[in-house]
Amino acid sequence: MKVTRTELVWPSKYDEAGNRVEQPRVWLPFQVIETVNMSRPSREVARRSEQTLFDFWDPKEGATFEEGWRNKLIWGDNKYVLPSLLRDFTGKVDLIYIDPPFYTGDDFTFKVTVDGDDVFKERTILEEKAYRDTWGVSLEEKDQGLTSRDRYLKWFYEVVALLHELLTERGSLYVHLDWHIGHYAKVVLDEVFGPGNFRNEIVWHYYNKFQGNVNRFASDHDVIFWYSRTSDYKFRPLKEKRAEGTVRQIRRSWDKTTGRIVNVKGPDGKVVYRETDEKAVDDVWRLSMLQPADRTQNLGYPTQKPKSIVERIVEASSDEGDLVLDCFSGSGTTLEVAEAMGRRWIGCDLSRYGIHLSRKRLLGMPECKPFEVLNLGKYERQYWQGVTFGRESNDNTQQAIFEYLAFVLRLYKAEPVAGMAHLHGRRAGAMIHIGAIDAPVTIDEITLALDECAALKHKELHVLGWEWEMGLAGPNNGVRAGSLMHQAAKARGIKLVLLQIPREVMEPEAAAKGDVQFFELAYLNVMITKPKPLTTVIELKDFVIPNTEMIPEAVRGKISRWSDYIDYWSVDWDFRSDTFMQGFVTYRTRKDGTLVLVSDPHAYPEPGTYRVVVKVIDIFGNDTSQGYSVTV
C-alpha cells in the first residue's frame, strides 16, 4: 500500500491488496408512524399534491414551511438511517451538529418521572450500544487485531463520511467530543474533510461543574471541532457580554490598500476610542453546564447539553430556513433550538426514550411547526433478515425464513418443532408461533395457531411478534384478564401469551450476550362518552404493564396506581389506517408531573362511524395503541 498522506489506520480499514474497505450502503424507505401538530385536512392536501415524504423545500420568495416540508424525527440506527437520507438529501443539509458517544466507558442511566419524582433507570441493551459507549469486539475482530478503540474509530469514520456527503457546498459540521477520543477523531475528520477545511477547535469551559477531590487537574472542558465542506462557508461573527464590564477600546478597520487592520483616526489625526461592554466570541466558550435543579431545561437525560452551545452554532453557521441535522439528537436540544430559530430540522436517534422526550419537548414549544415521527420499520427488518440469514439483502427464500425462525427461537431459549403449519417451536410446556418480519400478527393468524395447539392438546401458546393488529392486546369492557383473543383462548383451555420481539434482536452484541428480553404486550382500557350530539370524550380507565417484576425496584416502589406508568397519551379521532394523526394530547413534564386522564371534547363534522385510536406512551418510552369504533 502506497502512503500518500498521514492518516490513522486500523485493522480492517484496508484489505490485503491495499484497497479501502467501504461499509455497504443500503437505501431503505422511511415509514411515517405519527404526524404531530398537523390537521388531517392539511395532510390530505399534501397527499393530493403528490409530494413524497422527502420532497425538498425550495425556499422561493414568499414560500413557507407548510409548502412541501415537514420537520422529521427519525427513530433508527445511523448505519441504516444516514444512507437512506442520501437519496434525497445529498448536498442539501446546511448545518450538522453531533454530540456522539465519547468512548468513555461510563455506565449511564436516565431519569424517569413518577408522580413528580425523578427516579433513575438503567438503559436497555440497545440503548447501551449507542449511549453507554461500550465498544466490545467480536472474536473474529479480535483475531484481526481490532481493539475497541479501533472499532470506535471505524464506526466514527463511516458516520462522518456520510455526513460529509449530506452537506451543502457552504455547509458545516460541528462535532462535540472530549479528551477521551477527540484527538483521534480530529485526524479522522482531517482525512474526510481535508485539513484545509478545519475551521476551529472550540473549547467549552463548563466552569460550574463540581469536581470533588481528584488526584489530577480537574477536567472542566469539552471540545467541538468545526469543519466546513469547502473554503466558501457560512459564518456570522458573534458578540457576547464582557465579564469585566465596559472597557475603552481603540477603533480599528481594514486598510484596503495594505490589507491590514489599522487604527481609526479622527479629523484631528488622533486615534479614536470607544467604550463597549461586548467582545467577539472566541474559541473558548465559558458556558454553564445544566444543573440538576433546572427542571425547565434539564430533562434528566445523559449527554444532554445546554441550549446555549447549540444556539451559538446555529446562529453562526446557518441562516433562517436552512436545514439542520442532528443524527444523535438525544433529548432534542438541537431540534428545539433549530425550531425556535426558524430553521428546518431532521433529528435521528436510536433511543426510543430519546425520541419520546424530543416529541414532548417540541410539543411544549409555542407554535411548533408540524413534524413527522418516522422509522424504517419493516424495511429495516427485511434487510436484516436478508443479510443475516440469506445470500443478499432481499433474500426471502424459505431457507432464510427458516434460519430467521430458528434464530428467534434460540434467543427465546426455545427449540424448533417440525411438521407444523402454524407452530414453530416449543419452550417447556408452551408452543410458540413467531410472526412474520414484515407484517403485523393478525387475529386470524393467532386463531389458526390456537386451532393447531388445541388439536395437539397443548395448554399454552406463546405468540412472538414485531407488530400487531390493532386491538389484539386490549382488554374487553374493562376486564383485566385480557382481550377477546385471550378470552377465546381461555374458553378452549389454552393460556395465550403475546410477546413483543424487541429491536435488540437485530443487534449482534445484544444477541451474542443473550441479553434480549421479550416482554408481554401492555394494554389499555378507555371509557367513551358522548356529552352531546356529534361530540365524543375519552377517559383512560386502565393501563396494564405485564412483567412488572422486570421493572427496577427503584421505579416500582414509587408506583401507587396504574396511571403512574403513563407519561403521555394522545388520540387520533379519525384514524384512516395510514399514519397516526395526533389530535388531543397530554403528557407529564419535570415541572408538572400531573397527568390528565380525560380528553377534551371532540366535535365531528357530520354523523357517521369513525375509527378512534388511543396511543399511550409509558414512562420508559414504549408505546401501546388501541382502536375503537365510535358512532355519532
C-alpha positions in Angstrom: 0.0 0.0 0.0 1.5 3.3 -1.0 1.1 6.0 1.6 0.4 9.5 0.2 -0.7 11.3 3.4 -0.8 10.9 7.1 -3.8 9.0 8.4 -5.0 6.7 11.1 -5.0 3.1 10.1 -6.8 0.3 12.0 -7.2 -3.4 11.2 -9.9 -3.9 8.5 -9.5 -0.4 7.1 -7.8 -1.8 4.1 -7.9 -5.3 2.6 -4.8 -7.4 1.8 -4.5 -5.8 -1.6 -4.4 -2.3 0.0 -7.9 -1.3 -1.2 -10.1 0.7 1.2 -12.8 -1.5 2.7 -16.0 0.5 2.4 -19.1 -0.1 4.6 -22.0 -1.4 2.4 -24.7 1.2 2.0 -28.4 0.4 1.6 -31.3 2.7 0.9 -34.4 1.8 2.8 -37.8 3.7 2.6 -38.9 5.6 5.7 -42.3 5.0 7.2 -44.3 7.8 8.9 -45.7 6.5 12.1 -47.0 9.7 13.6 -47.8 13.2 12.4 -47.7 15.9 15.1 -49.3 19.4 15.1 -50.9 18.9 11.8 -54.6 18.5 11.0 -56.0 15.7 8.8 -57.3 18.1 6.2 -53.8 19.6 5.8 -52.4 16.1 5.5 -54.9 15.3 2.7 -54.0 18.4 0.8 -50.3 17.5 1.0 -51.1 14.0 -0.3 -53.2 15.3 -3.2 -50.3 17.5 -4.3 -48.4 14.2 -4.9 -45.5 15.3 -2.7 -43.4 12.5 -1.3 -42.3 12.3 2.3 -38.9 13.8 1.5 -39.7 16.4 -1.2 -37.1 19.1 -0.6 -38.4 22.5 0.4 -37.3 25.1 -2.2 -37.2 28.4 -0.3 -38.6 30.6 -3.1 -39.6 34.2 -2.3 -42.7 34.1 -0.1 -42.6 30.4 0.5 -43.5 29.0 3.9 -42.6 25.9 5.8 -46.0 24.5 5.0 -45.3 24.3 1.3 -43.6 20.9 0.8 -41.7 20.3 4.0 -42.3 18.7 7.4 -39.6 18.5 10.0 -38.6 15.0 10.8 -37.8 13.0 13.9 -36.4 9.6 12.9 -36.1 6.5 15.2 -33.4 4.2 14.0 -29.7 3.2 13.7 -27.5 5.6 11.8 -25.9 2.8 9.8 -29.3 2.5 8.0 -30.8 6.0 8.5 -27.9 8.0 7.1 -27.6 6.0 3.8 -31.3 6.2 3.5 -31.2 10.0 3.8 -28.6 10.3 1.0 -31.0 9.7 -1.8 -33.0 12.9 -1.2 -30.6 14.9 0.9 -27.1 14.6 -0.7 -25.6 18.1 -0.7 -28.7 19.7 0.8 -28.0 19.9 4.6 -26.7 23.3 5.6 -25.5 22.5 9.1 -24.8 19.4 11.1 -24.2 19.3 14.9 -23.5 16.0 16.5 -22.8 15.0 20.1 -21.8 11.3 19.6 -20.7 8.9 22.3 -17.4 9.9 23.8 -15.9 6.5 24.2 -15.8 7.0 28.0 -16.9 3.6 29.3 -19.4 5.4 31.6 -22.4 3.4 32.6 -25.2 5.9 32.0 -28.6 5.8 33.5 -31.5 8.1 32.8 -34.3 9.6 34.9 -37.9 8.8 34.6 -40.6 10.8 36.4 -43.1 9.0 38.6 -45.8 11.2 40.2 -43.5 14.2 40.1 -40.4 12.5 41.5 -37.2 11.7 39.5 -36.2 8.0 39.6 -33.1 6.6 37.9 -33.4 3.7 35.5 -30.8 1.7 33.6 -30.8 1.8 29.8 -31.7 -1.2 27.7 -29.1 -3.2 25.9 -29.9 -1.5 22.6 -29.5 2.0 24.2 -26.2 1.0 25.7 -24.9 0.2 22.2 -25.3 3.9 21.3 -25.1 5.7 24.7 -23.1 3.6 27.2 -20.0 4.0 25.0 -19.1 0.3 25.2 -17.3 -0.8 22.1 -16.7 -4.5 22.6 -15.2 -6.5 19.8 -16.2 -9.9 18.4 -13.9 -12.9 18.4 -13.5 -12.5 14.6 -12.5 -8.9 15.1 -10.0 -9.8 17.9 -8.4 -12.3 15.5 -8.0 -9.3 13.1 -6.2 -7.4 15.9 -9.1 -5.0 16.3 -9.4 -3.2 19.6 -12.5 -1.3 21.0 -10.8 2.0 20.1 -10.2 0.8 16.5 -13.9 -0.2 16.3 -15.0 3.2 17.6 -12.8 5.0 15.0 -14.0 2.7 12.2 -17.6 3.5 13.2 -16.9 7.2 13.6 -15.2 7.3 10.1 -18.3 5.7 8.5 -20.6 8.2 10.1 -18.5 11.3 9.2 -18.1 10.2 5.6 -21.9 10.0 5.2 -22.4 13.4 6.9 -19.8 14.9 4.5 -21.9 13.8 1.5 -25.1 15.3 3.0 -23.6 18.8 3.5 -24.2 21.6 1.0 -21.1 23.3 -0.5 -21.3 26.0 2.1 -22.3 23.7 4.9 -20.5 23.0 8.2 -20.1 20.1 10.6 -19.6 20.6 14.3 -18.5 17.5 16.3 -18.8 17.6 20.1 -16.3 15.3 22.0 -13.9 15.4 24.9 -10.4 14.3 25.9 -11.1 10.6 25.7 -11.2 10.3 21.9 -11.2 13.8 20.5 -7.5 13.8 19.4 -8.1 10.6 17.3 -11.4 11.9 15.9 -9.7 15.1 14.6 -7.3 13.0 12.5 -10.3 11.1 11.0 -12.1 14.4 10.3 -8.9 15.8 8.6 -9.0 12.7 6.4 -12.6 13.0 5.4 -12.9 16.8 5.1 -9.3 17.7 4.3 -7.0 19.6 6.8 -7.7 22.8 4.9 -11.4 22.7 5.8 -10.7 22.6 9.5 -12.0 25.9 10.9 -11.8 25.8 14.7 -11.3 23.7 17.8 -13.8 25.2 20.2 -13.3 24.7 23.9 -16.5 24.5 26.0 -15.4 25.5 29.5 -18.1 24.4 32.0 -16.9 26.5 34.9 -19.7 25.4 37.2 -19.0 21.6 37.3 -18.5 20.2 40.8 -15.4 18.0 40.6 -14.9 16.9 44.2 -11.4 15.7 45.2 -9.3 14.4 42.3 -5.7 13.4 42.1 -5.1 15.4 38.9 -6.1 18.7 37.4 -9.9 18.7 37.1 -11.3 18.1 33.6 -13.5 21.2 33.0 -13.9 21.3 29.3 -15.2 19.5 26.1 -14.0 20.2 22.6 -16.1 21.0 19.5 -14.4 20.5 16.1 -15.8 22.7 13.3 -15.2 21.7 9.7 -16.7 23.2 6.6 -17.4 21.3 3.3 -15.4 23.8 1.3 -13.5 27.1 1.8 -16.6 29.0 1.0 -18.7 28.6 4.1 -21.3 30.4 6.1 -20.1 32.3 9.2 -21.7 35.1 11.2 -19.3 36.6 13.8 -21.0 36.7 17.3 -20.7 39.1 20.2 -21.0 38.4 23.9 -21.1 40.4 27.1 -17.7 41.1 28.7 -17.2 39.5 32.2 -15.2 42.6 33.3 -17.8 45.2 32.2 -17.3 48.2 30.0 -13.8 48.8 28.5 -12.2 51.5 26.4 -11.0 50.2 23.0 -9.2 51.6 20.0 -11.5 51.6 17.0 -10.0 49.6 14.1 -10.8 49.0 10.4 -9.4 47.3 7.4 -6.9 49.2 5.2 -8.0 48.1 1.7 -4.6 49.2 0.2 -2.4 47.2 2.6 -4.9 44.5 3.6 -4.1 45.1 7.2 -6.1 46.2 10.3 -5.2 49.8 11.2 -6.2 52.2 13.9 -9.1 54.6 13.1 -8.1 58.3 13.4 -10.4 61.3 13.6 -10.2 64.6 11.6 -7.7 65.9 14.2 -5.4 62.9 13.4 -5.8 61.5 16.9 -6.7 57.8 17.5 -10.4 57.3 18.0 -11.6 55.3 21.1 -14.9 53.8 22.0 -16.5 52.3 25.1 -18.0 48.8 24.8 -19.3 46.1 27.1 -19.2 43.5 24.3 -16.4 41.4 22.8 -16.2 39.0 19.9 -16.9 35.4 20.8 -13.7 33.5 20.6 -12.9 29.7 20.6 -13.3 29.3 24.4 -16.9 29.3 25.3 -17.5 29.9 29.0 -21.0 28.5 29.3 -22.7 26.9 32.3 -23.4 23.2 32.5 -27.0 22.1 33.0 -27.8 21.9 36.7 -29.9 19.2 38.3 -32.2 21.8 39.8 -33.0 23.3 36.4 -36.3 21.5 35.8 -37.2 23.8 32.9 -34.3 22.8 30.6 -32.7 19.7 32.3 -34.7 16.6 31.2 -32.5 14.2 33.2 -31.1 12.8 30.0 -27.5 11.6 30.0 -25.3 13.5 27.5 -27.8 16.4 27.4 -26.1 19.7 26.6 -27.3 23.3 27.3 -29.1 25.1 24.5 -26.6 28.0 24.7 -24.0 25.9 22.9 -26.2 24.9 20.0 -27.7 28.4 19.8 -24.2 29.8 19.1 -23.5 27.2 16.4 -26.9 27.6 14.7 -26.6 31.4 14.7 -23.0 31.5 13.5 -23.3 28.9 10.7 -26.8 28.9 9.3 -29.5 31.2 8.0 -33.2 31.2 8.7 -34.9 28.5 6.6 -31.7 26.4 6.4 -31.8 22.6 7.1 -30.1 21.5 10.3 -29.3 17.8 11.0 -28.5 16.1 14.3 -28.2 12.3 14.0 -27.5 11.8 17.7 -30.4 14.1 18.8 -30.9 12.5 22.2 -33.5 14.6 24.1 -33.9 17.0 21.2 -31.8 20.1 22.2 -30.7 20.8 18.6 -34.2 20.3 17.3 -35.7 22.8 19.8 -33.0 25.4 19.0 -33.5 24.9 15.3 -37.3 25.2 15.6 -37.0 28.4 17.8 -34.5 30.0 15.4 -36.6 29.4 12.2 -34.5 26.5 10.7 -35.8 23.3 9.3 -34.5 20.2 11.0 -34.1 16.4 10.9 -33.3 14.6 14.2 -32.3 10.9 14.4 -31.7 8.7 17.4 -31.5 5.1 18.3 -33.1 5.5 21.7 -36.9 5.1 21.8 -36.9 7.1 25.0 -34.9 9.9 23.4 -37.4 10.1 20.6 -40.2 10.3 23.1 -38.5 13.1 25.1 -37.9 15.0 21.9 -41.5 14.7 20.9 -42.7 16.1 24.2 -40.0 18.8 24.2 -41.1 20.1 20.8 -44.8 19.9 21.7 -44.1 22.1 24.7 -42.8 24.9 22.4 -45.3 27.7 21.5 -46.3 27.4 17.8 -44.1 24.4 17.0 -44.5 23.7 13.3 -45.9 20.3 12.2 -43.4 17.4 12.2 -43.4 13.7 11.5 -42.1 10.8 13.5 -40.6 8.1 11.2 -38.7 4.8 11.3 -37.5 2.3 8.8 -39.9 -0.3 10.2 -40.4 -3.5 8.3 -37.9 -2.5 5.6 -35.0 -2.5 8.1 -36.2 -5.9 9.4 -36.4 -7.3 5.9 -32.9 -6.1 5.1 -31.6 -7.5 8.3 -33.2 -10.9 7.6 -31.7 -11.0 4.1 -28.1 -10.1 5.0 -28.2 -12.2 8.2 -29.8 -15.4 7.0 -29.8 -15.1 3.2 -27.3 -14.6 0.5 -28.3 -11.0 -0.2 -30.4 -8.2 1.3 -33.6 -9.1 -0.4 -33.3 -12.8 0.2 -36.8 -14.0 1.3 -36.4 -17.7 0.4 -37.7 -20.5 2.6 -34.2 -21.2 3.9 -33.7 -17.6 5.0 -37.1 -17.6 6.8 -36.3 -21.0 8.4 -33.0 -19.7 9.8 -34.7 -16.5 11.0 -37.3 -18.5 12.9 -34.5 -20.7 14.4 -32.6 -17.6 15.5 -35.5 -16.0 17.3 -36.4 -19.4 19.0 -32.8 -19.6 20.2 -32.9 -16.1 21.7 -36.2 -17.1 23.3 -34.5 -20.2 24.7 -36.8 -22.5 22.8 -36.3 -25.3 20.4 -37.8 -25.7 16.9 -40.6 -28.2 16.0 -41.1 -29.7 12.6 -44.2 -30.7 10.7 -46.5 -27.9 12.0 -48.2 -25.3 9.8 -48.5 -22.5 12.3 -46.4 -23.6 15.3 -42.7 -23.0 15.1 -41.2 -24.1 18.4 -41.6 -25.3 22.0 -40.4 -24.0 25.3 -41.1 -26.2 28.4 -44.9 -26.9 28.1 -45.7 -23.9 25.7 -46.0 -24.0 22.0 -44.6 -21.0 20.1 -45.7 -19.1 17.0 -43.5 -16.4 15.5 -44.9 -13.5 13.4 -43.6 -12.6 10.0 -40.8 -10.0 9.9 -42.6 -7.6 7.6 -46.3 -7.9 8.7 -48.4 -7.5 11.9 -49.6 -10.5 13.7 -53.3 -10.8 13.0 -56.3 -12.2 14.9 -56.8 -14.8 12.1 -53.1 -15.8 12.4 -53.4 -16.5 16.1 -56.7 -18.3 15.6 -55.0 -20.8 13.3 -52.2 -21.3 15.8 -54.7 -21.8 18.5 -56.5 -24.4 16.4 -53.3 -26.3 15.9 -52.4 -26.0 19.5 -55.9 -27.4 20.5 -55.6 -30.3 18.1 -52.3 -31.3 19.7 -53.9 -30.9 23.2 -51.3 -28.3 24.3 -52.4 -25.9 27.0 -50.3 -22.8 26.4 -49.4 -20.8 23.3 -46.8 -18.0 23.2 -47.0 -15.7 20.2 -44.0 -13.5 19.4 -44.4 -10.6 17.0 -42.8 -7.4 15.8 -46.1 -5.6 15.1 -49.7 -6.4 16.0 -53.1 -5.9 14.5 -54.8 -3.1 16.3 -56.7 -4.2 19.4 -55.1 -7.6 19.9 -53.8 -6.9 23.4 -56.6 -4.6 24.6 -58.9 -5.5 27.4 -62.6 -6.2 26.7 -65.0 -3.9 28.6 -62.5 -3.3 31.3 -61.8 -7.0 32.0 -58.2 -7.1 33.1 -57.9 -10.7 32.0 -57.1 -9.5 28.5 -58.5 -9.1 25.1 -61.3 -11.1 23.3 -58.4 -13.1 21.8 -57.2 -14.1 25.3 -60.7 -15.0 26.4 -61.3 -17.1 23.2 -58.1 -19.0 24.0 -59.1 -19.4 27.7 -62.5 -20.8 26.5 -60.6 -23.6 24.7 -58.4 -24.3 27.8 -55.3 -22.6 26.4 -53.3 -19.9 28.0 -52.4 -17.2 25.4 -49.3 -15.0 26.0 -48.5 -12.2 23.5 -44.8 -11.1 23.5 -43.0 -8.3 21.7 -39.9 -9.2 19.7 -37.6 -6.3 20.6 -35.5 -4.4 18.2 -32.4 -5.6 20.1 -32.8 -8.9 18.3 -31.2 -7.2 15.3 -28.1 -6.0 17.2 -25.3 -8.6 17.2 -23.9 -7.5 20.5 -27.2 -7.9 22.4 -27.9 -11.2 20.7 -24.5 -12.6 21.3 -24.7 -11.7 25.0 -28.1 -13.4 25.4 -29.4 -10.2 26.9 -32.5 -9.9 24.7 -35.8 -9.9 26.7 -39.2 -10.5 25.3 -42.0 -8.6 27.1 -45.7 -9.2 27.2 -47.7 -6.5 25.5 -49.1 -3.7 27.6 -52.8 -2.9 27.1 -55.2 -0.1 28.0 -58.9 0.5 28.5 -61.0 3.6 28.0 -64.5 4.8 28.5 -66.1 6.7 25.6 -68.9 9.1 26.3 -71.0 11.4 24.1 -71.9 14.5 26.1 -73.8 16.0 23.2 -74.6 15.1 19.6 -71.6 14.6 17.3 -69.2 15.1 20.3 -67.0 12.5 21.9 -64.9 12.4 25.1 -62.4 9.7 26.0 -61.3 8.8 29.6 -58.4 6.5 30.3 -59.7 3.8 32.8 -56.8 1.3 33.0 -53.3 0.6 31.7 -51.6 -2.6 32.4 -47.8 -3.4 32.0 -47.2 -7.2 32.4 -43.9 -8.5 33.8 -43.7 -5.6 36.3 -41.2 -7.7 38.2 -38.7 -6.8 35.5 -39.0 -3.1 36.3 -36.3 -1.9 38.7 -37.5 -1.7 42.3 -36.5 1.9 42.5 -39.2 2.6 40.0 -41.8 0.1 41.2 -41.5 1.4 44.7 -42.8 4.8 43.5 -45.9 3.4 41.7 -49.1 3.7 43.6 -51.7 3.4 40.9 -51.9 2.3 37.2 -51.7 5.8 35.8 -48.3 6.3 37.3 -46.9 4.2 34.5 -48.2 6.6 31.9 -46.1 9.6 30.7 -48.1 10.7 27.6 -51.3 9.8 25.8 -52.9 11.1 22.6 -55.9 10.4 20.4 -56.4 10.2 16.6 -60.1 10.9 16.3 -60.4 9.7 12.7 -57.8 7.0 12.1 -57.5 6.2 8.3 -55.1 3.2 8.6 -52.2 5.4 7.2 -50.4 7.4 9.9 -51.4 8.4 13.5 -52.6 12.0 13.4 -52.3 13.5 16.8 -55.5 15.2 17.9 -55.9 15.5 21.7 -52.6 15.1 23.5 -51.5 15.4 27.2 -48.3 14.5 29.0 -46.2 14.9 32.1 -43.2 17.3 32.4 -40.5 17.5 35.0 -42.0 20.8 36.0 -45.6 19.4 36.3 -45.9 15.7 36.9 -49.7 15.6 36.9 -51.5 13.7 34.1 -55.0 14.5 32.8 -57.0 11.3 32.3 -60.0 12.8 30.4 -59.7 14.2 26.9 -61.1 17.5 25.7 -64.4 17.1 23.8 -64.0 16.4 20.1 -66.8 17.5 17.7 -67.2 15.6 14.5 -68.3 17.5 11.3 -71.1 15.0 10.4 -72.8 11.9 11.7 -71.1 8.5 11.0 -68.9 5.8 12.3 -65.3 6.7 13.0 -62.2 4.8 13.9 -60.6 6.3 17.1 -57.1 5.2 18.1 -55.7 6.0 21.6 -51.9 5.9 22.0 -50.3 5.6 25.4 -46.5 6.0 26.0 -45.3 4.7 29.3 -42.6 6.3 31.5 -39.9 4.2 29.7 -40.8 5.5 26.2 -42.7 2.3 25.0 -46.0 2.9 23.2 -49.3 1.0 23.2 -52.2 1.7 20.9 -55.8 0.6 20.9 -58.5 1.2 18.3 -62.2 1.8 18.9 -65.3 2.3 16.6 -67.3 5.3 17.6 -70.7 6.1 16.0 -72.1 9.7 16.4 
